[in-house]
Amino acid sequence: MRLAGKSIIVTGAGRGIGAGIARRFGAEGALVACADLDGDAAGRTARAIADAGGQAVASRVDVGAADDARRLTAATVAAFGGVDAIVNVAGIGGLAAFLDLDEADLTRVMRVNVMGTFLCAQAAAREMAARGGGRIVNVSSISGQRAGWGRTAYGTSKAAVIQLTRQMAMELAPHNITANAIAPGPVDTALTRADHTPETRAAYNAMVPLGRYGTIDEMADAAVFLAGDDSTYITGHVLNVDGGYMAAGIRFDDL
Ligand SMILES: NC(=O)c1ccc[n+]([C@@H]2O[C@H](COP(=O)([O-])OP(=O)(O)OC[C@H]3O[C@@H](n4cnc5c(N)ncnc54)[C@H](O)[C@@H]3O)[C@@H](O)[C@H]2O)c1
């Protein structure tokens, strides 16, 4: 088991990528603190981990609320004796043309994706620093690196997550804390089922060299690598888990 005995917080653990990462961590021997705005859903993930023989606790957390972020770290310390890693997965999306984007919608997305990542990582990092080290993994997106229609709020927030990650990597290195980002390409989850029209799906499948959406399991593979002991000299890195999307230019499928 690659994460045996490690105490790891996963935000957004109620469903989708976060739930998949939390369950994989449990199977890899981690002590998993499942956090989500939907406390019942976080509880279901924790129960699934326990049913599979792992250890987990769950809490209802709004990552954008400073008190909740602090409470999450404190509860994890109370349950498992410390925090070895945090994976910030909680995020929200949405689409709006730049010319139509409402400032309240921009604020809402920035609050969860940027402020939430900042607050939860800062609270966990204070604990990690006091105990001699740890790992931070932030989930960004290909949308934080390339523009897409309607992605002003989401893409800008995910670009900020990348810069937050680099900032953390530099400032937390003296505390033996690494910070890296995972930038998924399109992944088949409830979020993309709501946001991606059939046309969007077809466009992504054509633009991704591997020709398909990624799976939640493939995101969990990257999270285990960056949260565990196989990545000790990697920090400040953005790991694109995107089927080659960020690498590709024009393609001729008939050649
Ligand atoms: N699905 C994709 O294709 C894709 C691609 C790139 C990046 N991502 C990112 O991966 C992450 C997970 O995506 P997903 O598709 O699994 O999404 P999802 O909508 O299925 O799950 C997101 C989870 O975050 C929780 N959440 C939302 N706001 C929260 C808050 N304020 N506090 C705590 N929890 C909150 C939700 O309750 C939900 O359980 C997001 O950050 C998303 O931006 C997803």
The ligand as a MOL file (V3000), in Angstrom:
LIG
                    3D

  0  0  0     0  0            999 V3000
M  V30 BEGIN CTAB
M  V30 COUNTS 44 48 0 0 0
M  V30 BEGIN ATOM
M  V30 1 N -14.6710 16.8450 -14.4650 0
M  V30 2 C -13.7500 17.4050 -15.2350 0
M  V30 3 O -13.7000 17.2040 -16.4430 0
M  V30 4 C -12.7070 18.3000 -14.6190 0
M  V30 5 C -11.6870 18.7800 -15.4540 0
M  V30 6 C -10.7160 19.6030 -14.9070 0
M  V30 7 C -10.7670 19.9310 -13.5630 0
M  V30 8 N -11.7810 19.4480 -12.7980 0 CHG=1
M  V30 9 C -11.8130 19.8360 -11.3880 0
M  V30 10 O -11.8500 18.6770 -10.5680 0
M  V30 11 C -12.5820 18.9740 -9.3850 0
M  V30 12 C -13.7050 17.9720 -9.2170 0
M  V30 13 O -14.4980 17.9480 -10.3800 0
M  V30 14 P -15.7460 16.9700 -10.5250 0
M  V30 15 O -16.0370 16.8620 -11.9620 0
M  V30 16 O -15.5380 15.7540 -9.7130 0 CHG=-1
M  V30 17 O -16.8860 17.8860 -9.8650 0
M  V30 18 P -18.2410 17.5030 -9.1210 0
M  V30 19 O -19.1480 18.6630 -9.2890 0
M  V30 20 O -18.7210 16.1620 -9.5460 0
M  V30 21 O -17.7720 17.4030 -7.5880 0
M  V30 22 C -17.3350 18.5410 -6.9040 0
M  V30 23 C -17.5590 18.3400 -5.4170 0
M  V30 24 O -17.1290 19.5300 -4.7490 0
M  V30 25 C -18.0890 19.8480 -3.7740 0
M  V30 26 N -18.0970 21.2730 -3.4720 0
M  V30 27 C -18.5580 22.2990 -4.2580 0
M  V30 28 N -18.4450 23.4550 -3.6120 0
M  V30 29 C -17.9010 23.1800 -2.3950 0
M  V30 30 C -17.5630 23.9730 -1.2790 0
M  V30 31 N -17.7910 25.3050 -1.2530 0
M  V30 32 N -17.0130 23.3680 -0.1950 0
M  V30 33 C -16.8160 22.0200 -0.1930 0
M  V30 34 N -17.1420 21.2270 -1.2160 0
M  V30 35 C -17.6830 21.8030 -2.3100 0
M  V30 36 C -19.4140 19.3950 -4.3710 0
M  V30 37 O -20.4110 19.2190 -3.3630 0
M  V30 38 C -19.0210 18.1150 -5.0600 0
M  V30 39 O -19.1410 16.9960 -4.2060 0
M  V30 40 C -13.0640 20.4150 -9.5110 0
M  V30 41 O -12.1520 21.2760 -8.8660 0
M  V30 42 C -13.0400 20.6380 -11.0060 0
M  V30 43 O -12.8910 21.9910 -11.3370 0
M  V30 44 C -12.7580 18.6390 -13.2890 0
M  V30 END ATOM
M  V30 BEGIN BOND
M  V30 1 1 1 2
M  V30 2 2 2 3
M  V30 3 1 2 4
M  V30 4 1 4 5
M  V30 5 2 4 44
M  V30 6 2 5 6
M  V30 7 1 6 7
M  V30 8 2 7 8
M  V30 9 1 8 9
M  V30 10 1 8 44
M  V30 11 1 9 10
M  V30 12 1 9 42
M  V30 13 1 10 11
M  V30 14 1 11 12
M  V30 15 1 11 40
M  V30 16 1 12 13
M  V30 17 1 13 14
M  V30 18 2 14 15
M  V30 19 1 14 16
M  V30 20 1 14 17
M  V30 21 1 17 18
M  V30 22 2 18 19
M  V30 23 1 18 20
M  V30 24 1 18 21
M  V30 25 1 21 22
M  V30 26 1 22 23
M  V30 27 1 23 24
M  V30 28 1 23 38
M  V30 29 1 24 25
M  V30 30 1 25 26
M  V30 31 1 25 36
M  V30 32 1 26 27
M  V30 33 1 26 35
M  V30 34 2 27 28
M  V30 35 1 28 29
M  V30 36 1 29 30
M  V30 37 2 29 35
M  V30 38 1 30 31
M  V30 39 2 30 32
M  V30 40 1 32 33
M  V30 41 2 33 34
M  V30 42 1 34 35
M  V30 43 1 36 37
M  V30 44 1 36 38
M  V30 45 1 38 39
M  V30 46 1 40 41
M  V30 47 1 40 42
M  V30 48 1 42 43
M  V30 END BOND
M  V30 END CTAB
M  END
